[in-house]
Amino acid sequence: MKHLLCVPGGENALGGSCLAERFSHYVRLSPAEQAALDRLEDRARDFRRGAVVIRENERPREMYVVRSGWLHSSTMLGNGSRQIMRFLFHGDVLGMSLLAFSDSPETVTAVTDVSLCPFPRERFAGLITEHPRLGALMLGIAVSERASLADRLASIGRTPARARVGSLICELFARMRRLKMIDGDAITLPLTQEDIGDATGLTSVHVNRMLRGLVEDGIIERNGSRIRMLDEPRLTEQANFIDRSELETGWLPPPR
C-alpha cells in the first residue's frame, strides 16, 4: 500500500489519512479506526485545475477524499447561471450524494491542481459496518455542512451583499482554522471574484466592491489571494455568521 502524507500546512502527524486528520479534531481515533481510514486512502489521483471530477446528472463511479488543493461543488440553474454550493479542500469527501442517488445532483470542479484519493462506495459501506463511530461522525459532519449551506442560502435570499460576502469569508476562516490552515490570522483563497459571486449570488463587480469596502473599513486586509482578518467579531456580527464547524460528539457510539 502506498503511504500518503496529508499536508494542509505541514506533515500530518497521524500518518497517511487526510480524513483521519480531519476526524481527529473531534475525537481521539482508535488504532483500528486510524488503520481503516489509512486503507480508504491507499491511492491518489491527480487532477489539473479546471478538471470536472464529478458531473451533474451523470453517475459517478467513485467517491473521493481531498488530499490537497481546492474544488467547488455547483449546480446549473434554469437560466444558465451557476450556483456554487460549497468550496472543498483538505479532508473533505466528494461524492457523498452517491450514498443516496445514482446520478449526481452536482458538478465538482477543481479550482486548483488537486490530489484526490478515490474509493468505491462499497468500501465506505464496509467502513461503516466495521467502525460505526466513523459512520456516525461522518453523518454529523454532513448535517453540519447542510446547516452551513442553509445559512448561506438564507443569506443570499435575505441579506445585503456585504453580509453575503462577509459570511462566506467567516465560514472559510472557521473551517480552515479548525484544520490549522491559517497562517496567524490570514488565509490564502485561490478563488476568483466570479467564484465568490457564484457562491453568494452576486456579480464579480459587486463582489469586488464589497471586498474593497471591507478593506476600507479596516475589517480585512487583502494582498492578492491572501486575506488577513483584522476585526473578526465585527465581521461576524455584520454577516450574522454562525460557526457550524463545532460538533456535538457526546452521542457517538464507542470506538472499535
Backbone as CSV, one residue per row, in Angstrom:
resi,resn,N_x,N_y,N_z,CA_x,CA_y,CA_z,C_x,C_y,C_z
1,MET,0.849,-1.198,0.000,0.000,0.000,0.000,0.879,1.240,0.000
2,LYS,0.586,2.168,-0.860,1.323,3.418,-0.902,0.925,4.279,0.287
3,HIS,1.912,4.737,1.049,1.640,5.551,2.235,1.653,7.019,1.843
4,LEU,0.542,7.699,2.118,0.392,9.084,1.713,0.604,10.001,2.892
5,LEU,1.188,11.134,2.637,1.281,12.180,3.656,0.232,13.230,3.354
6,CYS,-0.573,13.524,4.335,-1.635,14.516,4.178,-1.140,15.818,4.765
7,VAL,-0.993,16.844,3.946,-0.288,18.047,4.374,-1.118,19.293,4.136
8,PRO,-1.898,19.764,5.133,-2.599,21.027,4.972,-1.684,22.206,5.164
9,GLY,-0.755,22.108,6.085,0.168,23.197,6.349,1.466,22.652,6.890
10,GLY,1.567,21.348,6.959,2.733,20.665,7.474,2.452,19.185,7.446
11,GLU,3.420,18.343,7.779,3.241,16.900,7.697,2.170,16.437,8.671
12,ASN,1.310,15.552,8.217,0.248,15.025,9.054,0.822,14.081,10.085
13,ALA,0.712,14.440,11.358,1.300,13.641,12.419,0.632,12.284,12.564
14,LEU,-0.610,12.140,12.053,-1.328,10.889,12.234,-0.965,9.854,11.191
15,GLY,-0.293,10.229,10.133,0.041,9.271,9.097,-0.553,9.671,7.766
16,GLY,-1.109,8.667,7.022,-1.472,8.919,5.652,-2.847,9.466,5.401
17,SER,-3.797,9.335,6.329,-5.186,9.645,6.009,-5.551,11.091,6.300
18,CYS,-5.984,11.801,5.256,-6.468,13.176,5.443,-7.809,13.191,6.171
19,LEU,-8.637,12.172,5.919,-9.913,12.091,6.604,-9.693,11.830,8.096
20,ALA,-8.705,11.003,8.417,-8.374,10.765,9.825,-7.896,12.047,10.486
21,GLU,-7.115,12.836,9.774,-6.642,14.099,10.333,-7.820,15.014,10.637
22,ARG,-8.801,15.015,9.762,-9.985,15.843,9.984,-10.805,15.317,11.160
23,PHE,-11.033,14.002,11.193,-11.814,13.410,12.274,-11.159,13.633,13.628
24,SER,-9.828,13.673,13.654,-9.105,13.783,14.927,-9.352,15.117,15.621
25,HIS,-9.914,16.090,14.902,-10.256,17.360,15.542,-11.506,17.233,16.404
26,TYR,-12.228,16.109,16.262,-13.458,15.909,17.026,-13.350,14.773,18.046
27,VAL,-12.611,13.709,17.703,-12.484,12.553,18.594,-11.049,12.030,18.531
28,ARG,-10.679,11.262,19.556,-9.399,10.560,19.533,-9.617,9.212,18.849
29,LEU,-9.025,9.030,17.692,-9.227,7.809,16.923,-8.519,6.624,17.569
30,SER,-9.172,5.467,17.497,-8.529,4.242,17.945,-7.537,3.792,16.875
31,PRO,-6.549,2.952,17.229,-5.617,2.445,16.204,-6.339,1.749,15.059
32,ALA,-7.411,1.007,15.368,-8.140,0.304,14.311,-8.854,1.291,13.385
33,GLU,-9.416,2.351,13.955,-10.070,3.367,13.131,-9.059,4.069,12.243
34,GLN,-7.907,4.405,12.815,-6.853,5.059,12.033,-6.418,4.176,10.867
35,ALA,-6.221,2.901,11.136,-5.786,1.977,10.089,-6.846,1.840,8.997
36,ALA,-8.121,1.800,9.401,-9.196,1.677,8.416,-9.249,2.896,7.504
37,LEU,-9.043,4.078,8.070,-9.051,5.296,7.250,-7.819,5.375,6.364
38,ASP,-6.696,4.881,6.863,-5.500,4.813,6.017,-5.768,3.944,4.790
39,ARG,-6.443,2.810,4.999,-6.731,1.903,3.876,-7.698,2.538,2.883
40,LEU,-8.590,3.404,3.380,-9.537,4.075,2.492,-8.817,4.985,1.504
41,GLU,-7.659,5.474,1.905,-6.898,6.411,1.071,-5.584,5.780,0.617
42,ASP,-5.678,4.576,0.080,-4.470,3.830,-0.268,-3.920,4.162,-1.648
43,ARG,-4.556,5.074,-2.360,-4.019,5.505,-3.660,-4.493,6.925,-3.923
44,ALA,-3.770,7.614,-4.775,-4.093,9.008,-5.078,-4.179,9.204,-6.586
45,ARG,-5.008,10.173,-6.981,-5.157,10.513,-8.391,-5.104,12.031,-8.507
46,ASP,-4.319,12.540,-9.436,-4.154,13.980,-9.610,-5.055,14.494,-10.724
47,PHE,-5.609,15.688,-10.507,-6.440,16.368,-11.500,-5.911,17.790,-11.669
48,ARG,-5.940,18.277,-12.893,-5.475,19.618,-13.171,-6.578,20.632,-12.863
49,ARG,-6.155,21.854,-12.645,-7.093,22.948,-12.432,-8.118,23.009,-13.553
50,GLY,-9.383,23.154,-13.192,-10.453,23.214,-14.173,-11.061,21.865,-14.528
51,ALA,-10.460,20.773,-14.073,-10.982,19.448,-14.387,-12.312,19.220,-13.684
52,VAL,-13.248,18.587,-14.382,-14.521,18.193,-13.784,-14.355,16.785,-13.221
53,VAL,-14.423,16.661,-11.922,-14.220,15.378,-11.257,-15.524,14.585,-11.229
54,ILE,-16.620,15.253,-10.929,-17.959,14.659,-10.935,-18.864,15.607,-11.712
55,ARG,-19.677,15.042,-12.592,-20.524,15.889,-13.441,-21.999,15.709,-13.072
56,GLU,-22.706,16.822,-13.018,-24.128,16.816,-12.678,-24.916,15.943,-13.644
57,ASN,-25.860,15.174,-13.103,-26.762,14.301,-13.853,-26.067,13.100,-14.478
58,GLU,-24.829,12.841,-14.110,-24.137,11.636,-14.528,-23.882,10.758,-13.314
59,ARG,-23.590,9.498,-13.546,-23.415,8.547,-12.460,-21.935,8.470,-12.089
60,PRO,-21.554,9.008,-10.935,-20.145,8.918,-10.540,-19.775,7.480,-10.187
61,ARG,-18.556,7.105,-10.511,-18.117,5.744,-10.231,-17.489,5.616,-8.858
62,GLU,-16.990,6.748,-8.330,-16.241,6.687,-7.083,-16.526,7.904,-6.213
63,MET,-16.225,7.764,-4.938,-16.160,8.879,-4.004,-14.679,9.227,-3.839
64,TYR,-14.405,10.385,-3.260,-13.016,10.836,-3.127,-12.805,11.538,-1.793
65,VAL,-11.608,11.400,-1.252,-11.144,12.239,-0.153,-10.149,13.232,-0.735
66,VAL,-10.296,14.510,-0.387,-9.381,15.532,-0.898,-8.074,15.465,-0.112
67,ARG,-7.006,15.226,-0.832,-5.675,15.185,-0.215,-5.026,16.560,-0.240
68,SER,-5.139,17.257,-1.352,-4.603,18.613,-1.453,-5.339,19.363,-2.546
69,GLY,-5.299,20.690,-2.463,-5.934,21.533,-3.466,-7.365,21.908,-3.098
70,TRP,-7.978,22.722,-3.955,-9.341,23.248,-3.748,-10.248,22.834,-4.897
71,LEU,-11.512,22.581,-4.562,-12.550,22.307,-5.551,-13.817,23.053,-5.130
72,HIS,-14.805,23.071,-6.018,-16.121,23.544,-5.603,-17.191,22.640,-6.195
73,SER,-18.310,22.542,-5.471,-19.474,21.833,-5.988,-20.486,22.880,-6.443
74,SER,-21.129,22.620,-7.567,-22.049,23.609,-8.129,-23.189,22.918,-8.842
75,THR,-24.215,23.698,-9.137,-25.332,23.219,-9.932,-25.711,24.301,-10.935
76,MET,-26.185,23.897,-12.093,-26.617,24.849,-13.114,-28.100,25.147,-12.941
77,LEU,-28.441,26.432,-12.965,-29.818,26.861,-12.809,-30.512,26.944,-14.171
78,GLY,-31.819,27.099,-14.130,-32.597,27.100,-15.361,-32.231,28.216,-16.319
79,ASN,-31.719,29.341,-15.786,-31.346,30.463,-16.656,-29.912,30.363,-17.168
80,GLY,-29.263,29.225,-16.892,-27.893,29.018,-17.375,-26.813,29.509,-16.447
81,SER,-27.180,30.121,-15.329,-26.177,30.595,-14.381,-25.753,29.460,-13.449
82,ARG,-24.621,29.662,-12.804,-24.047,28.646,-11.919,-24.202,29.068,-10.461
83,GLN,-24.609,28.145,-9.624,-24.665,28.389,-8.184,-23.652,27.466,-7.510
84,ILE,-22.612,28.054,-6.931,-21.640,27.264,-6.180,-22.218,26.987,-4.802
85,MET,-22.266,25.721,-4.445,-22.855,25.312,-3.179,-21.825,25.256,-2.053
86,ARG,-20.633,24.790,-2.369,-19.634,24.597,-1.307,-18.239,24.565,-1.918
87,PHE,-17.283,25.129,-1.183,-15.876,25.004,-1.541,-15.297,23.841,-0.742
88,LEU,-14.489,23.036,-1.388,-13.993,21.786,-0.820,-12.472,21.785,-0.807
89,PHE,-11.902,21.317,0.300,-10.443,21.227,0.398,-10.065,20.134,1.376
90,HIS,-8.849,20.160,1.854,-8.217,19.149,2.704,-9.180,18.380,3.609
91,GLY,-9.284,17.049,3.384,-10.083,16.202,4.255,-11.556,16.124,3.927
92,ASP,-12.028,16.910,2.956,-13.430,16.828,2.565,-13.665,15.571,1.727
93,VAL,-14.896,15.088,1.741,-15.275,13.916,0.951,-16.144,14.371,-0.210
94,LEU,-15.764,13.982,-1.421,-16.532,14.299,-2.620,-17.433,13.115,-2.961
95,GLY,-18.604,13.421,-3.499,-19.491,12.368,-3.981,-20.355,11.746,-2.917
96,MET,-20.618,12.466,-1.815,-21.491,11.923,-0.776,-22.894,11.649,-1.314
97,SER,-23.290,12.365,-2.372,-24.616,12.139,-2.953,-24.747,10.730,-3.521
98,LEU,-23.608,10.076,-3.789,-23.626,8.715,-4.307,-24.235,7.747,-3.289
99,LEU,-24.273,8.149,-2.015,-24.873,7.315,-0.978,-26.395,7.355,-1.032
100,ALA,-26.962,8.345,-1.746,-28.416,8.487,-1.811,-28.971,8.408,-3.225
101,PHE,-28.168,8.795,-4.224,-28.672,8.889,-5.588,-27.744,8.143,-6.544
102,SER,-28.317,7.663,-7.641,-27.486,7.026,-8.663,-26.822,8.065,-9.553
103,ASP,-27.526,9.196,-9.792,-26.964,10.288,-10.594,-26.620,11.457,-9.682
104,SER,-25.526,12.139,-10.005,-25.070,13.227,-9.150,-25.941,14.472,-9.315
105,PRO,-26.364,15.109,-8.207,-27.110,16.360,-8.305,-26.217,17.579,-8.417
106,GLU,-24.901,17.377,-8.504,-23.967,18.498,-8.509,-22.772,18.188,-9.399
107,THR,-22.082,19.251,-9.802,-20.820,19.138,-10.516,-19.703,19.542,-9.567
108,VAL,-18.650,18.753,-9.526,-17.492,19.061,-8.686,-16.313,19.364,-9.601
109,THR,-15.762,20.560,-9.470,-14.721,21.057,-10.365,-13.490,21.454,-9.563
110,ALA,-12.319,21.158,-10.101,-11.066,21.531,-9.445,-10.805,23.017,-9.636
111,VAL,-10.667,23.741,-8.531,-10.326,25.170,-8.575,-8.826,25.346,-8.771
112,THR,-8.045,24.441,-8.190,-6.595,24.402,-8.356,-6.226,22.994,-8.807
113,ASP,-4.945,22.743,-9.070,-4.498,21.361,-9.212,-4.812,20.648,-7.898
114,VAL,-5.333,19.429,-7.981,-5.739,18.714,-6.775,-5.212,17.283,-6.804
115,SER,-5.078,16.721,-5.611,-4.777,15.306,-5.448,-5.911,14.699,-4.640
116,LEU,-6.550,13.676,-5.194,-7.715,13.057,-4.574,-7.473,11.565,-4.385
117,CYS,-8.046,11.020,-3.317,-7.973,9.591,-3.049,-9.328,8.967,-3.358
118,PRO,-9.441,8.203,-4.460,-10.729,7.625,-4.842,-11.007,6.310,-4.116
119,PHE,-12.301,6.049,-3.887,-12.697,4.760,-3.323,-14.146,4.500,-3.698
120,PRO,-14.530,3.225,-3.892,-15.922,2.914,-4.218,-16.806,3.029,-2.987
121,ARG,-18.092,3.291,-3.195,-18.993,3.442,-2.055,-19.121,2.149,-1.271
122,GLU,-18.861,0.999,-1.922,-18.915,-0.273,-1.207,-17.848,-0.330,-0.120
123,ARG,-16.697,0.302,-0.372,-15.672,0.341,0.658,-16.106,1.233,1.814
124,PHE,-16.825,2.287,1.491,-17.343,3.160,2.526,-18.375,2.412,3.376
125,ALA,-19.208,1.591,2.722,-20.188,0.784,3.456,-19.474,-0.163,4.415
126,GLY,-18.365,-0.747,3.962,-17.603,-1.628,4.835,-17.011,-0.893,6.018
127,LEU,-16.576,0.339,5.786,-16.016,1.148,6.863,-17.064,1.405,7.940
128,ILE,-18.279,1.725,7.526,-19.358,1.993,8.482,-19.715,0.731,9.260
129,THR,-19.720,-0.411,8.564,-20.064,-1.672,9.221,-19.039,-2.027,10.296
130,GLU,-17.768,-1.863,9.961,-16.705,-2.252,10.884,-16.464,-1.213,11.971
131,HIS,-16.750,0.071,11.656,-16.455,1.152,12.603,-17.638,2.126,12.639
132,PRO,-18.695,1.761,13.380,-19.906,2.604,13.405,-19.638,4.040,13.857
133,ARG,-18.662,4.240,14.731,-18.412,5.611,15.188,-17.959,6.500,14.033
134,LEU,-17.172,5.952,13.112,-16.737,6.751,11.968,-17.919,7.116,11.079
135,GLY,-18.842,6.174,10.891,-20.033,6.470,10.108,-20.897,7.515,10.782
136,ALA,-21.022,7.424,12.118,-21.815,8.407,12.855,-21.178,9.785,12.788
137,LEU,-19.851,9.831,12.872,-19.153,11.117,12.793,-19.315,11.724,11.407
138,MET,-19.253,10.894,10.364,-19.479,11.398,9.009,-20.890,11.945,8.857
139,LEU,-21.856,11.291,9.495,-23.231,11.792,9.471,-23.308,13.154,10.149
140,GLY,-22.654,13.297,11.301,-22.651,14.584,11.995,-22.030,15.680,11.155
141,ILE,-20.931,15.371,10.469,-20.280,16.353,9.610,-21.184,16.728,8.441
142,ALA,-21.875,15.738,7.858,-22.783,16.016,6.744,-23.926,16.929,7.186
143,VAL,-24.458,16.704,8.392,-25.525,17.562,8.913,-24.996,18.979,9.133
144,SER,-23.763,19.092,9.662,-23.144,20.400,9.870,-22.992,21.148,8.551
145,GLU,-22.548,20.433,7.522,-22.366,21.059,6.214,-23.704,21.492,5.625
146,ARG,-24.739,20.695,5.844,-26.064,21.063,5.343,-26.555,22.329,6.041
147,ALA,-26.326,22.423,7.365,-26.748,23.617,8.101,-25.990,24.845,7.621
148,SER,-24.698,24.688,7.348,-23.896,25.795,6.851,-24.400,26.261,5.486
149,LEU,-24.742,25.303,4.621,-25.276,25.651,3.306,-26.621,26.356,3.444
150,ALA,-27.465,25.886,4.354,-28.763,26.531,4.566,-28.580,27.961,5.046
151,ASP,-27.584,28.180,5.911,-27.292,29.545,6.374,-26.948,30.445,5.191
152,ARG,-26.105,29.937,4.290,-25.662,30.778,3.179,-26.794,31.034,2.196
153,LEU,-27.623,30.021,1.942,-28.759,30.233,1.040,-29.754,31.219,1.639
154,ALA,-29.944,31.161,2.959,-30.802,32.153,3.609,-30.188,33.538,3.504
155,SER,-28.867,33.599,3.620,-28.164,34.877,3.494,-28.358,35.467,2.098
156,ILE,-28.267,34.607,1.079,-28.430,35.076,-0.298,-29.826,35.669,-0.501
157,GLY,-30.820,35.042,0.110,-32.190,35.489,-0.101,-32.611,36.667,0.752
158,ARG,-31.911,36.908,1.899,-32.456,37.853,2.865,-31.483,38.909,3.377
159,THR,-30.249,38.901,2.952,-29.291,39.860,3.494,-28.626,40.652,2.373
160,PRO,-28.081,41.831,2.692,-27.401,42.638,1.675,-26.094,42.000,1.227
161,ALA,-25.559,42.529,0.140,-24.375,41.948,-0.484,-23.183,41.875,0.464
162,ARG,-22.982,42.897,1.248,-21.834,42.924,2.160,-21.909,41.769,3.160
163,ALA,-23.096,41.497,3.672,-23.258,40.405,4.627,-23.018,39.053,3.964
164,ARG,-23.419,38.903,2.702,-23.213,37.638,1.996,-21.719,37.340,1.843
165,VAL,-20.975,38.335,1.377,-19.532,38.146,1.189,-18.854,37.941,2.545
166,GLY,-19.258,38.732,3.538,-18.670,38.597,4.856,-18.936,37.239,5.470
167,SER,-20.142,36.693,5.284,-20.489,35.392,5.833,-19.639,34.290,5.202
168,LEU,-19.417,34.381,3.889,-18.583,33.376,3.225,-17.151,33.437,3.740
169,ILE,-16.614,34.628,3.907,-15.261,34.774,4.445,-15.181,34.178,5.847
170,CYS,-16.154,34.477,6.682,-16.172,33.933,8.052,-16.241,32.405,8.026
171,GLU,-17.060,31.853,7.125,-17.197,30.397,7.028,-15.866,29.747,6.659
172,LEU,-15.190,30.309,5.668,-13.915,29.730,5.237,-12.859,29.872,6.329
173,PHE,-12.839,30.985,7.014,-11.905,31.147,8.129,-12.163,30.094,9.206
174,ALA,-13.428,29.877,9.542,-13.761,28.908,10.594,-13.340,27.498,10.205
175,ARG,-13.630,27.108,8.967,-13.261,25.763,8.522,-11.756,25.585,8.461
176,MET,-11.046,26.575,7.928,-9.602,26.461,7.773,-8.884,26.564,9.117
177,ARG,-9.462,27.311,10.043,-8.860,27.398,11.384,-8.905,26.036,12.075
178,ARG,-10.007,25.329,11.940,-10.126,24.020,12.565,-9.094,23.051,12.000
179,LEU,-8.744,23.207,10.734,-7.770,22.325,10.092,-6.346,22.862,10.184
180,LYS,-6.173,23.966,10.938,-4.856,24.580,11.097,-4.257,24.989,9.751
181,MET,-5.104,25.527,8.888,-4.675,26.013,7.584,-4.549,27.534,7.582
182,ILE,-4.519,28.129,8.770,-4.398,29.579,8.894,-2.972,29.939,9.306
183,ASP,-2.422,30.915,8.636,-1.105,31.446,8.972,-1.304,32.686,9.829
184,GLY,-1.236,32.518,11.139,-1.531,33.629,12.031,-3.017,33.949,11.978
185,ASP,-3.348,35.090,11.406,-4.756,35.458,11.235,-5.079,35.663,9.758
186,ALA,-4.368,34.940,8.889,-4.557,35.097,7.441,-4.745,33.740,6.767
187,ILE,-5.490,33.745,5.673,-5.666,32.561,4.848,-5.418,32.935,3.391
188,THR,-5.115,31.930,2.587,-4.946,32.123,1.154,-6.122,31.479,0.443
189,LEU,-6.857,32.272,-0.322,-8.028,31.792,-1.044,-7.732,31.774,-2.541
190,PRO,-7.644,30.611,-3.147,-7.380,30.528,-4.585,-8.661,30.681,-5.396
191,LEU,-9.474,31.685,-5.043,-10.786,31.860,-5.650,-10.828,33.158,-6.439
192,THR,-11.508,33.123,-7.570,-11.731,34.344,-8.330,-12.939,35.081,-7.756
193,GLN,-13.075,36.339,-8.132,-14.255,37.086,-7.700,-15.520,36.493,-8.324
194,GLU,-15.380,35.863,-9.485,-16.528,35.178,-10.091,-16.936,33.979,-9.239
195,ASP,-15.943,33.232,-8.715,-16.254,32.104,-7.828,-17.033,32.588,-6.606
196,ILE,-16.535,33.652,-5.987,-17.205,34.187,-4.795,-18.603,34.676,-5.161
197,GLY,-18.716,35.309,-6.337,-20.021,35.783,-6.785,-21.003,34.647,-7.006
198,ASP,-20.540,33.544,-7.597,-21.424,32.412,-7.852,-21.811,31.698,-6.556
199,ALA,-21.040,31.906,-5.493,-21.386,31.324,-4.194,-22.318,32.222,-3.394
200,THR,-22.357,33.495,-3.729,-23.145,34.459,-2.946,-24.276,35.113,-3.740
201,GLY,-24.423,34.751,-5.015,-25.491,35.325,-5.830,-25.219,36.749,-6.272
202,LEU,-23.934,37.086,-6.460,-23.543,38.442,-6.842,-22.717,38.413,-8.112
203,THR,-22.609,39.552,-8.778,-21.688,39.667,-9.900,-20.276,39.861,-9.374
204,SER,-19.286,39.587,-10.213,-17.894,39.764,-9.795,-17.595,41.236,-9.497
205,VAL,-18.248,42.149,-10.225,-18.063,43.570,-9.966,-18.580,43.922,-8.573
206,HIS,-19.723,43.371,-8.219,-20.314,43.630,-6.910,-19.444,43.036,-5.803
207,VAL,-18.897,41.840,-6.043,-18.002,41.217,-5.061,-16.789,42.106,-4.821
208,ASN,-16.212,42.610,-5.893,-15.039,43.471,-5.771,-15.359,44.712,-4.945
209,ARG,-16.534,45.274,-5.157,-16.938,46.467,-4.412,-17.102,46.148,-2.920
210,MET,-17.682,44.982,-2.614,-17.877,44.602,-1.211,-16.535,44.336,-0.526
211,LEU,-15.623,43.682,-1.216,-14.307,43.413,-0.640,-13.550,44.711,-0.394
212,ARG,-13.637,45.631,-1.339,-12.985,46.936,-1.145,-13.550,47.641,0.072
213,GLY,-14.865,47.556,0.250,-15.490,48.195,1.401,-15.019,47.601,2.713
214,LEU,-14.846,46.280,2.766,-14.355,45.629,3.985,-12.917,46.041,4.284
215,VAL,-12.128,46.231,3.225,-10.749,46.703,3.413,-10.749,48.142,3.914
216,GLU,-11.517,48.987,3.263,-11.552,50.406,3.637,-12.052,50.618,5.062
217,ASP,-12.917,49.725,5.538,-13.445,49.844,6.895,-12.557,49.177,7.935
218,GLY,-11.407,48.655,7.499,-10.457,48.070,8.435,-10.872,46.724,9.002
219,ILE,-11.722,46.003,8.285,-12.188,44.694,8.768,-11.292,43.569,8.256
220,ILE,-10.864,43.673,7.002,-9.921,42.707,6.441,-8.803,43.457,5.733
221,GLU,-7.753,42.713,5.435,-6.643,43.225,4.632,-6.430,42.252,3.493
222,ARG,-6.275,42.756,2.275,-6.105,41.890,1.102,-4.760,42.147,0.447
223,ASN,-4.110,41.052,0.083,-2.865,41.117,-0.683,-2.899,39.975,-1.681
224,GLY,-3.413,40.256,-2.880,-3.612,39.199,-3.858,-4.681,38.238,-3.366
225,SER,-4.353,36.954,-3.303,-5.297,35.943,-2.839,-5.252,35.754,-1.327
226,ARG,-4.431,36.509,-0.654,-4.273,36.380,0.791,-5.175,37.380,1.510
227,ILE,-5.954,36.884,2.460,-6.856,37.724,3.247,-6.483,37.611,4.717
228,ARG,-6.249,38.752,5.327,-5.952,38.793,6.756,-7.159,39.369,7.488
229,MET,-7.576,38.692,8.532,-8.715,39.146,9.318,-8.228,40.150,10.352
230,LEU,-8.764,41.363,10.305,-8.383,42.421,11.241,-9.403,42.609,12.354
231,ASP,-10.686,42.379,12.044,-11.735,42.588,13.047,-12.808,41.522,12.838
232,GLU,-12.505,40.297,13.269,-13.426,39.183,13.048,-14.739,39.350,13.816
233,PRO,-14.730,39.802,15.072,-16.022,39.984,15.767,-16.957,40.931,15.022
234,ARG,-16.411,41.992,14.474,-17.237,42.951,13.743,-17.808,42.328,12.473
235,LEU,-16.980,41.580,11.748,-17.460,40.953,10.526,-18.491,39.874,10.848
236,THR,-18.246,39.098,11.903,-19.201,38.069,12.314,-20.560,38.678,12.631
237,GLU,-20.556,39.819,13.319,-21.807,40.487,13.665,-22.499,41.038,12.427
238,GLN,-21.749,41.695,11.551,-22.347,42.277,10.353,-22.922,41.204,9.425
239,ALA,-22.258,40.038,9.391,-22.684,38.966,8.490,-23.705,38.028,9.122
240,ASN,-24.007,38.231,10.413,-24.891,37.312,11.136,-24.407,35.874,11.003
241,PHE,-23.094,35.692,11.118,-22.486,34.384,10.874,-22.558,33.506,12.114
242,ILE,-22.895,32.227,11.894,-22.889,31.209,12.943,-21.876,30.140,12.547
243,ASP,-20.929,29.866,13.426,-19.898,28.866,13.145,-20.503,27.472,13.286
244,ARG,-20.618,26.760,12.167,-21.178,25.411,12.171,-20.086,24.332,12.197
245,SER,-18.823,24.723,12.387,-17.745,23.735,12.378,-17.640,22.968,13.690
246,GLU,-18.307,23.474,14.745,-18.335,22.742,16.017,-19.361,21.612,15.930
247,LEU,-19.018,20.452,16.518,-19.928,19.311,16.505,-20.149,18.794,17.920
248,GLU,-21.364,18.337,18.188,-21.680,17.630,19.434,-21.332,16.162,19.218
249,THR,-20.401,15.630,19.994,-19.932,14.254,19.783,-20.266,13.318,20.943
250,GLY,-20.967,13.834,21.965,-21.258,13.008,23.121,-22.139,11.814,22.828
251,TRP,-22.885,11.852,21.729,-23.815,10.767,21.403,-23.178,9.653,20.587
252,LEU,-21.950,9.849,20.135,-21.324,8.876,19.237,-21.148,7.522,19.925
253,PRO,-21.283,6.426,19.165,-21.034,5.109,19.750,-19.556,4.951,20.095
254,PRO,-19.206,3.980,20.924,-17.798,3.804,21.311,-16.963,3.335,20.114
255,PRO,-15.671,3.613,20.139,-14.799,3.193,19.032,-14.564,1.684,19.054
256,ARG,-14.176,1.180,17.917,-13.782,-0.229,17.797,-12.325,-0.301,17.380
